[in-house]
Amino acid sequence: MKNLASGMFMAALMASAISMSAQTPGDTTSDRAPAADMATSAPEIVATCVAAIGGKDAISKVKSVYTESSIAVNGANNPSTTMLVDGVGFKSEMTFNGKKIIQCYNDKGGWSIDPTAGAPDPTPMPDDVYNAGKAQIYVGGGLVDYEAKGGTIESMGGKSGPTQIKLTSKENVESVFTIDRATNLVTTILTKGKMQGQDVDITTRLSDYRKIDFGYVIPYKIDVDFGGQSTLTVTVKKVELNKTIDPAVFEIPGKS
Protein backbone atom coordinates (compact mmCIF):
# COMPACT_ATOMS: atom_id res chain seq x y z
CA MET A 1 0.00 0.00 0.00
CA LYS A 2 2.87 2.36 0.77
CA ASN A 3 4.40 1.77 -2.66
CA LEU A 4 1.04 2.39 -4.33
CA ALA A 5 0.50 5.64 -2.44
CA SER A 6 4.04 6.75 -3.18
CA GLY A 7 3.57 6.12 -6.89
CA MET A 8 0.30 8.05 -6.84
CA PHE A 9 1.97 10.99 -5.14
CA MET A 10 4.82 11.05 -7.66
CA ALA A 11 2.39 10.97 -10.58
CA ALA A 12 0.16 13.57 -8.95
CA LEU A 13 3.06 15.97 -8.50
CA MET A 14 3.94 15.57 -12.15
CA ALA A 15 0.34 16.07 -13.23
CA SER A 16 -0.17 19.12 -11.03
CA ALA A 17 3.04 20.73 -12.19
CA ILE A 18 2.19 20.19 -15.84
CA SER A 19 -1.33 21.54 -15.38
CA MET A 20 -0.21 24.59 -13.39
CA SER A 21 2.30 25.53 -16.07
CA ALA A 22 0.01 25.17 -19.06
CA GLN A 23 -3.26 26.93 -18.29
CA THR A 24 -5.49 29.57 -19.82
CA PRO A 25 -7.77 32.06 -18.04
CA GLY A 26 -11.43 32.49 -18.74
CA ASP A 27 -11.51 36.28 -19.03
CA THR A 28 -11.46 38.04 -22.41
CA THR A 29 -9.25 40.83 -23.70
CA SER A 30 -9.22 42.76 -26.92
CA ASP A 31 -5.75 41.58 -27.93
CA ARG A 32 -6.15 37.87 -27.27
CA ALA A 33 -5.94 35.33 -30.11
CA PRO A 34 -9.15 33.98 -31.70
CA ALA A 35 -11.19 31.69 -29.46
CA ALA A 36 -10.67 27.93 -29.79
CA ASP A 37 -14.00 27.57 -31.61
CA MET A 38 -12.72 29.96 -34.30
CA ALA A 39 -9.20 28.55 -34.60
CA THR A 40 -8.86 25.72 -37.10
CA SER A 41 -5.25 24.55 -37.15
CA ALA A 42 -3.25 23.10 -34.26
CA PRO A 43 -0.84 26.09 -34.15
CA GLU A 44 -3.81 28.49 -34.06
CA ILE A 45 -5.42 26.58 -31.21
CA VAL A 46 -2.18 26.57 -29.22
CA ALA A 47 -1.84 30.30 -29.92
CA THR A 48 -5.21 30.89 -28.22
CA CYS A 49 -3.92 29.17 -25.10
CA VAL A 50 -0.63 31.07 -25.03
CA ALA A 51 -2.37 34.40 -25.67
CA ALA A 52 -4.94 33.65 -22.96
CA ILE A 53 -2.32 33.29 -20.23
CA GLY A 54 -0.97 36.70 -21.18
CA GLY A 55 1.19 35.80 -24.14
CA LYS A 56 4.91 35.17 -24.33
CA ASP A 57 5.71 38.60 -22.92
CA ALA A 58 3.82 37.93 -19.68
CA ILE A 59 5.18 34.40 -19.41
CA SER A 60 8.73 35.71 -19.84
CA LYS A 61 8.27 37.81 -16.69
CA VAL A 62 7.75 34.68 -14.56
CA LYS A 63 11.23 33.47 -13.60
CA SER A 64 10.27 31.16 -10.75
CA VAL A 65 7.18 29.58 -9.17
CA TYR A 66 6.85 28.35 -5.58
CA THR A 67 3.71 26.57 -4.37
CA GLU A 68 2.33 25.05 -1.20
CA SER A 69 -0.43 22.46 -1.62
CA SER A 70 -2.35 19.70 0.09
CA ILE A 71 -2.74 16.28 -1.53
CA ALA A 72 -5.79 14.33 -0.38
CA VAL A 73 -5.74 10.55 -0.76
CA ASN A 74 -7.52 7.84 1.20
CA GLY A 75 -9.10 10.48 3.44
CA ALA A 76 -5.78 11.98 4.55
CA ASN A 77 -4.29 15.35 3.60
CA ASN A 78 -0.57 15.42 2.91
CA PRO A 79 1.40 18.71 2.66
CA SER A 80 3.46 19.39 -0.45
CA THR A 81 5.70 22.15 -1.80
CA THR A 82 7.11 22.70 -5.29
CA MET A 83 9.88 24.95 -6.59
CA LEU A 84 10.42 25.83 -10.25
CA VAL A 85 13.10 28.00 -11.84
CA ASP A 86 12.39 28.46 -15.54
CA GLY A 87 14.64 26.27 -17.68
CA VAL A 88 16.76 25.33 -14.68
CA GLY A 89 14.88 22.89 -12.49
CA PHE A 90 11.76 21.66 -10.73
CA LYS A 91 11.63 20.11 -7.24
CA SER A 92 8.73 18.74 -5.23
CA GLU A 93 8.71 17.75 -1.57
CA MET A 94 5.87 15.93 0.12
CA THR A 95 5.36 14.53 3.61
CA PHE A 96 3.60 11.16 3.79
CA ASN A 97 3.22 9.30 7.10
CA GLY A 98 5.93 11.51 8.59
CA LYS A 99 8.42 10.75 5.80
CA LYS A 100 9.58 13.19 3.14
CA ILE A 101 9.32 12.18 -0.53
CA ILE A 102 11.36 14.27 -2.99
CA GLN A 103 11.26 14.35 -6.77
CA CYS A 104 13.59 16.66 -8.70
CA TYR A 105 14.36 17.49 -12.34
CA ASN A 106 16.98 19.77 -13.86
CA ASP A 107 18.15 20.38 -17.43
CA LYS A 108 20.50 17.38 -17.33
CA GLY A 109 18.68 14.68 -15.37
CA GLY A 110 16.51 13.86 -12.39
CA TRP A 111 16.67 12.25 -8.97
CA SER A 112 14.36 11.25 -6.15
CA ILE A 113 14.20 10.25 -2.50
CA ASP A 114 11.40 7.94 -1.37
CA PRO A 115 11.85 6.17 1.98
CA THR A 116 8.35 4.65 1.67
CA ALA A 117 9.58 2.69 -1.37
CA GLY A 118 12.88 1.64 0.16
CA ALA A 119 14.91 4.48 -1.38
CA PRO A 120 15.91 6.79 1.52
CA ASP A 121 18.98 8.12 -0.32
CA PRO A 122 19.11 10.31 -3.44
CA THR A 123 18.64 8.06 -6.47
CA PRO A 124 19.10 9.06 -10.13
CA MET A 125 15.95 8.73 -12.24
CA PRO A 126 15.71 6.25 -15.12
CA ASP A 127 15.71 8.01 -18.49
CA ASP A 128 12.05 7.23 -19.21
CA VAL A 129 10.93 8.75 -15.91
CA TYR A 130 13.08 11.83 -16.48
CA ASN A 131 11.87 12.31 -20.03
CA ALA A 132 8.23 12.03 -18.92
CA GLY A 133 8.64 14.85 -16.40
CA LYS A 134 11.31 17.07 -17.92
CA ALA A 135 8.76 19.63 -19.20
CA GLN A 136 8.14 20.64 -15.58
CA ILE A 137 11.30 22.77 -15.57
CA TYR A 138 9.67 25.29 -17.94
CA VAL A 139 7.22 28.05 -16.99
CA GLY A 140 4.28 27.85 -19.37
CA GLY A 141 4.61 24.12 -19.97
CA GLY A 142 5.28 22.16 -23.11
CA LEU A 143 2.85 24.04 -25.37
CA VAL A 144 4.74 27.33 -25.02
CA ASP A 145 7.56 27.44 -27.60
CA TYR A 146 6.94 23.78 -28.32
CA GLU A 147 8.85 23.96 -31.61
CA ALA A 148 11.94 25.44 -29.97
CA LYS A 149 11.82 22.60 -27.45
CA GLY A 150 11.68 20.03 -30.23
CA GLY A 151 8.01 19.16 -29.81
CA THR A 152 5.24 18.65 -32.36
CA ILE A 153 1.47 19.16 -32.10
CA GLU A 154 -1.63 17.94 -33.88
CA SER A 155 -5.33 18.68 -33.55
CA MET A 156 -7.51 15.74 -32.53
CA GLY A 157 -10.83 17.57 -32.21
CA GLY A 158 -13.66 17.94 -34.71
CA LYS A 159 -15.86 20.91 -35.47
CA SER A 160 -18.08 20.24 -32.46
CA GLY A 161 -17.33 19.37 -28.87
CA PRO A 162 -14.10 20.07 -27.01
CA THR A 163 -10.89 20.76 -28.88
CA GLN A 164 -8.02 18.36 -28.26
CA ILE A 165 -4.34 18.94 -28.97
CA LYS A 166 -1.78 16.15 -28.81
CA LEU A 167 1.70 17.31 -27.88
CA THR A 168 4.62 14.97 -28.60
CA SER A 169 7.85 16.07 -26.95
CA LYS A 170 11.35 15.69 -28.35
CA GLU A 171 11.66 12.64 -26.10
CA ASN A 172 8.51 11.14 -27.73
CA VAL A 173 6.36 11.68 -24.62
CA GLU A 174 2.70 12.30 -25.55
CA SER A 175 0.17 14.48 -23.69
CA VAL A 176 -3.36 15.26 -24.85
CA PHE A 177 -4.82 18.63 -23.80
CA THR A 178 -8.60 19.14 -23.92
CA ILE A 179 -9.51 22.80 -24.40
CA ASP A 180 -12.99 24.19 -23.79
CA ARG A 181 -14.13 26.04 -26.91
CA ALA A 182 -16.04 28.71 -24.98
CA THR A 183 -13.35 29.69 -22.47
CA ASN A 184 -10.03 28.53 -23.97
CA LEU A 185 -9.39 26.75 -20.68
CA VAL A 186 -7.53 23.47 -20.60
CA THR A 187 -10.00 21.24 -18.79
CA THR A 188 -8.16 17.91 -18.83
CA ILE A 189 -4.70 16.56 -19.57
CA LEU A 190 -4.25 12.90 -20.53
CA THR A 191 -0.86 11.29 -19.97
CA LYS A 192 0.58 7.86 -19.30
CA GLY A 193 2.43 6.75 -16.19
CA LYS A 194 3.41 3.70 -14.18
CA MET A 195 1.80 2.35 -11.02
CA GLN A 196 3.60 -0.55 -9.35
CA GLY A 197 5.36 -1.27 -12.63
CA GLN A 198 2.18 -1.24 -14.71
CA ASP A 199 1.31 1.30 -17.43
CA VAL A 200 -1.79 3.37 -16.59
CA ASP A 201 -3.67 6.23 -18.23
CA ILE A 202 -3.61 9.31 -16.01
CA THR A 203 -6.44 11.84 -16.37
CA THR A 204 -5.93 15.24 -14.74
CA ARG A 205 -8.97 17.51 -14.36
CA LEU A 206 -8.48 21.21 -13.66
CA SER A 207 -10.75 23.69 -11.88
CA ASP A 208 -10.93 26.69 -9.52
CA TYR A 209 -8.87 28.99 -11.73
CA ARG A 210 -7.40 32.12 -10.13
CA LYS A 211 -5.43 35.01 -11.56
CA ILE A 212 -2.18 35.81 -9.77
CA ASP A 213 0.77 38.16 -10.44
CA PHE A 214 1.45 39.34 -14.02
CA GLY A 215 -2.02 38.14 -15.03
CA TYR A 216 -0.88 34.52 -14.81
CA VAL A 217 -3.76 32.11 -14.16
CA ILE A 218 -3.52 28.64 -12.62
CA PRO A 219 -6.01 26.03 -11.36
CA TYR A 220 -6.12 25.78 -7.58
CA LYS A 221 -7.83 22.38 -7.68
CA ILE A 222 -6.45 19.41 -9.58
CA ASP A 223 -8.18 16.01 -9.58
CA VAL A 224 -6.13 13.05 -10.78
CA ASP A 225 -7.53 9.68 -11.85
CA PHE A 226 -5.19 6.71 -12.29
CA GLY A 227 -6.93 4.53 -14.84
CA GLY A 228 -10.03 4.23 -12.66
CA GLN A 229 -8.02 2.42 -9.99
CA SER A 230 -7.33 5.33 -7.64
CA THR A 231 -7.96 9.05 -7.38
CA LEU A 232 -6.56 11.98 -5.45
CA THR A 233 -7.01 15.74 -5.24
CA VAL A 234 -4.35 18.45 -5.16
CA THR A 235 -5.49 21.72 -3.57
CA VAL A 236 -3.15 24.68 -3.99
CA LYS A 237 -2.86 26.79 -0.83
CA LYS A 238 -0.20 29.35 -1.75
CA VAL A 239 1.65 30.53 -4.87
CA GLU A 240 4.65 32.89 -5.06
CA LEU A 241 6.12 34.09 -8.34
CA ASN A 242 9.73 35.21 -8.76
CA LYS A 243 10.74 34.09 -5.30
CA THR A 244 14.51 33.74 -4.96
CA ILE A 245 15.38 30.05 -5.31
CA ASP A 246 18.96 28.77 -5.23
CA PRO A 247 19.57 26.64 -8.36
CA ALA A 248 21.72 24.35 -6.20
CA VAL A 249 18.54 22.82 -4.72
CA PHE A 250 17.97 21.01 -8.03
CA GLU A 251 21.31 19.20 -7.94
CA ILE A 252 21.49 15.69 -6.54
CA PRO A 253 23.04 15.80 -3.03
CA GLY A 254 26.63 14.64 -2.98
CA LYS A 255 27.19 15.49 -6.63
CA SER A 256 29.22 18.49 -7.82
Order of alpha helices (4+ residues) and beta strands (2+ residues): alpha-alpha-alpha-beta-beta-beta-beta-beta-beta-alpha-beta-beta-beta-beta-beta-beta-beta
